[in-house]
Every structure is written in structure tokens, then in C-alpha cells.
Amino acid sequence: MDDFLEAWTAQVPPLRRRYGFRFLGAWVVDDNDEFVWILSYDGPDGFDAADARYYASTDRAALHPDPAQWLETIEHVRLRAILPTD
């Protein structure tokens, strides 16, 4: 987890922000060795288009070390806000 967090925090948030994403938070569930993060995108093209653009970018391909190498499974969940963020 420590290697993943080091690679992820140094690379992913700055790059995602460059692509217009906003971070609402990131957490580690210590008991399960899980990582959870909430990401948003408010651009006119929508989250899916922005996410595809991010993953297709040469910037994303150049991440080294690639944090994804430490992931066993990935689950994406769409959330709908019922209260505004602070």
C-alpha cells in the first residue's frame, strides 16, 4: 500500500487536475487494505468523455511507476450528490 500511495499521490492527482477533474477526497481502509477516492468532473463533455481522454493520453501512459500495477481489482461506482459539497 505504501508504494502505491507514494506513486499515486505524486502523479495521479496533479495529472487528473490538468485534465479538469476535481478531487473530493481519498482514503485508505486499513482493515481491508483498500483505497477509495472520489473524483468529479463538471465539463460540458461529461465525465465519461473526460475520463476516456485522460486514459488515452500520452501523459497517463507515461506514469512511472504506474500506480495501477499494485491494484488487484478496480470498482467504479457513480454517485449522485444529494447535498452540495462544502
Stockholm file with secondary structure:
# STOCKHOLM 1.0

chainA/1-86         MDDFLEAWTAQVPPLRRRYGFRFLGAWVVDDNDEFVWILSYDGPDGFDAADARYYASTDRAALHPDPAQWLETIEHVRLRAILPTD
#=GR chainA/1-86 SS CHHHHHHHHHHHHHHHHHTTEEEEEEEEEGGGTEEEEEEEECCTTCHHHHHHHHHHSHHHHTCSSCGGGGCSCCCCCCCCCSSCCC
#=GC SS_cons        CHHHHHHHHHHHHHHHHHTTEEEEEEEEEGGGTEEEEEEEECCTTCHHHHHHHHHHSHHHHTCSSCGGGGCSCCCCCCCCCSSCCC
//
